[in-house]
Each structure stands twice: as structure tokens, then as C-alpha cells.
């Protein structure tokens, strides 16, 4: 799935769902739902999310807001 069509102003709203694999679940109401296979402790899920998005888009990624939340805003560099 090409997620670049969901990016607006180099930002993307994301909701993380813990799972056993990394994959895009759905896009609904301006939010991309992604399942991530990493525990939400010590930033492991955030790191895994950034690596997964970088792999999909071939662009640099950082979290703008939502470090301690399942709802995040991602900025593409």
C-alpha cells in the first residue's frame, strides 16, 4: 500500500495497534491505523514504527507528537 497519498504537509496522523506483525490496517477519518510488533515500553514501539514507515516510504521519519500515546503525528523529512 502506498501511504504517501495520505501524507498532508509532510505529516501523517497514525494510531498504533499492538499486534504480532507490522502492517497497515486501514485508513479512516484522516488517521492511518498500523499494527506494530513491539512492546510499548522504553520507546521500542516508536522505534519499530519509524523503521517500518522509513522502509515503506524510503524517507526519513520522526515523531512530532504522541511519544507516550497510541495516537501520533509523524513528520516525513
Buried (B, 14 or more C-beta within 10 A) or exposed (E): EEBEEBBEEEEBBBBBEEEEEBBBEEBEEEBBBBBBEBEBEEBEBBEBBBBBBBEBBEEEBEBEEBEEEBEBEBBBE
